[in-house]
Amino acid sequence: MASQNTHYLILPGWQGSPHEHWQSHWQRSLPHASRVEQADWNNPDPHRWVAALERQVAAARGSLILVAHSLGCITVARWAAQAPISSLRKVRGALLVAPADVERANCPEPLRGFAPIPREPLPFPSLLVGSDNDPAASAARALELARAWDAQAVILPGAGHINVKSGHQRWEQGFAHIYRLQRQIEQQARQRA
């Protein structure tokens, strides 16, 4: 599992993650967890969101595991495509849950500034968890993003957008995905040694 020095950095999506959202529960439950706070959750600006992530990564003293949801996943991809090497080296891995397809035809207007979605492979182990009935990204689109980002992928049946509205308040089952990601990180570290 993650070492004592690993910090979980939570990245909510559009409109933030309220108290009853699984990301808030995880922030309270995981050791060494905090969240990237955005100045405006309702009118997201891609440059400001990426800059907020970079500030927290740059300030981190130890290694990080990113836990992103929805627009937070797109923020991770945009950040990784232009982040300094010194910041990228701090990230051990990323759990990307229910990425928002900001290029889809019915995308809400406030999210469209995050298009186009970067297609570069992420430079750290990643696990993307999508759903076969997510209104923000089809299963096919989630798998396409996983391939582009070189992330392992899991598509859950009937999980919606994996948020409060779809019944995922505490999402205890989601911890299995963070453990799987941590095993992936450890396996990759052993292969490099």
C-alpha positions in Angstrom: 0.0 0.0 0.0 1.0 3.6 -0.1 3.8 4.7 2.2 3.4 7.1 5.1 4.9 9.8 2.8 2.2 9.4 0.1 -0.4 12.1 0.1 -3.8 11.7 -1.6 -4.7 14.8 -3.6 -8.5 15.0 -4.4 -9.5 16.8 -7.5 -13.3 17.4 -7.7 -15.1 18.3 -10.9 -17.5 21.0 -12.0 -19.5 22.4 -9.0 -17.1 20.7 -6.5 -17.7 17.7 -4.4 -20.2 18.4 -1.6 -19.9 16.9 1.9 -21.9 13.8 1.0 -19.8 13.1 -2.2 -17.5 10.1 -2.1 -14.5 12.3 -2.7 -15.3 14.2 0.5 -15.8 10.9 2.4 -12.4 9.7 1.1 -10.7 13.0 2.1 -12.0 12.4 5.6 -11.1 8.6 5.5 -7.7 8.4 3.7 -4.6 9.2 5.7 -2.8 12.3 4.4 -5.5 13.5 2.1 -6.4 17.0 0.9 -8.2 18.6 -2.0 -7.4 21.1 -4.7 -9.6 24.0 -4.0 -10.8 26.1 -7.0 -11.7 29.8 -6.8 -14.9 29.2 -8.8 -16.4 25.7 -8.9 -19.4 26.8 -11.1 -17.5 28.7 -13.8 -14.4 26.6 -14.3 -11.4 28.2 -16.1 -9.0 25.6 -17.5 -5.9 27.8 -16.9 -6.8 28.6 -13.3 -7.8 25.0 -12.5 -4.5 23.7 -13.9 -2.6 26.4 -12.1 -4.3 25.5 -8.8 -3.3 21.8 -9.3 0.3 22.8 -10.1 0.6 25.0 -7.0 -0.4 22.1 -4.7 1.8 19.6 -6.5 4.8 21.9 -6.4 4.2 22.6 -2.7 3.9 18.9 -1.8 6.7 17.5 0.3 6.2 13.8 -0.5 4.8 11.7 -3.3 1.2 12.1 -4.4 -1.6 9.9 -5.7 -4.2 12.0 -7.5 -7.9 11.1 -7.1 -9.9 13.0 -9.8 -13.5 13.0 -10.7 -15.3 14.3 -13.8 -13.8 17.6 -14.9 -11.0 16.9 -12.4 -9.8 14.1 -14.7 -9.6 16.5 -17.7 -7.7 18.9 -15.4 -5.1 16.2 -14.6 -4.6 15.5 -18.3 -4.2 19.2 -19.2 -1.8 19.7 -16.3 0.3 16.6 -17.1 0.6 17.7 -20.7 2.5 20.9 -19.7 3.7 20.4 -16.1 7.3 20.8 -15.2 9.3 17.5 -14.8 9.9 18.3 -11.1 6.2 18.3 -10.5 5.4 15.2 -12.6 8.0 13.3 -10.6 6.0 13.8 -7.4 3.0 12.0 -8.8 3.1 8.3 -8.2 -0.3 7.6 -9.9 -3.8 8.8 -10.7 -7.3 7.4 -10.1 -9.5 9.0 -12.8 -13.2 8.5 -12.1 -16.0 9.3 -14.5 -14.0 11.6 -16.8 -16.2 14.3 -18.3 -16.2 14.3 -22.1 -16.0 18.1 -22.7 -16.0 17.5 -26.5 -19.4 15.8 -26.6 -22.3 17.6 -28.4 -24.4 18.1 -25.3 -21.6 19.3 -23.1 -22.7 22.0 -20.6 -21.4 25.4 -21.8 -19.2 26.1 -18.7 -17.1 23.0 -19.4 -16.4 23.6 -23.1 -13.3 25.7 -22.4 -11.6 22.5 -21.3 -11.7 21.1 -24.9 -9.8 19.8 -26.7 -9.0 17.0 -24.3 -5.2 16.2 -24.3 -4.4 12.8 -25.8 -0.8 12.4 -24.5 -0.1 9.4 -22.4 0.1 10.2 -18.7 3.6 9.9 -17.3 2.5 8.0 -14.2 0.5 4.8 -13.6 -3.2 5.6 -14.0 -6.5 3.8 -13.6 -9.7 5.1 -15.2 -13.0 4.1 -13.8 -16.0 4.8 -16.0 -19.6 3.6 -16.3 -21.7 2.1 -19.1 -24.5 4.7 -18.5 -22.6 7.9 -17.6 -24.3 10.9 -19.2 -21.0 12.8 -19.1 -19.0 10.2 -21.1 -20.1 7.0 -22.8 -18.2 3.7 -22.0 -16.7 3.8 -25.5 -15.4 7.4 -24.9 -14.1 6.5 -21.5 -12.2 3.5 -23.0 -10.9 5.8 -25.8 -9.5 8.3 -23.2 -8.0 5.4 -21.2 -6.1 4.2 -24.3 -4.9 7.8 -25.1 -3.7 8.3 -21.6 -2.2 4.9 -21.3 -4.4 4.2 -18.3 -5.9 0.8 -17.2 -9.7 1.0 -17.5 -12.6 -0.4 -15.6 -16.2 0.1 -16.8 -18.8 -0.3 -14.1 -22.3 -1.5 -15.0 -25.1 1.0 -14.2 -23.0 3.4 -12.1 -24.0 6.6 -13.8 -21.6 9.5 -13.2 -20.3 7.9 -10.0 -21.5 10.8 -7.9 -24.1 11.6 -5.3 -26.9 11.8 -7.8 -26.1 8.2 -9.0 -26.1 6.9 -5.4 -22.3 7.0 -4.8 -22.0 8.9 -1.5 -19.4 6.9 0.4 -18.5 4.6 -2.5 -16.7 2.1 -0.2 -16.3 -0.2 -3.2 -14.2 2.5 -4.9 -11.4 1.8 -2.4 -10.8 -1.5 -4.3 -9.8 0.7 -7.3 -7.3 2.8 -5.3 -5.8 -0.4 -4.0 -5.5 -1.8 -7.5 -3.8 1.5 -8.6 -1.4 1.2 -5.7 -0.5 -2.4 -6.7 0.0 -1.2 -10.3 2.4 1.6 -8.9 4.3 -0.9 -6.8 4.6 -3.4 -9.7 5.9 -0.7 -12.0 8.4 0.4 -9.4 9.7 -3.2 -9.1 10.1 -3.5 -12.9 12.2 -0.3 -12.9 14.4 -1.4 -10.1 
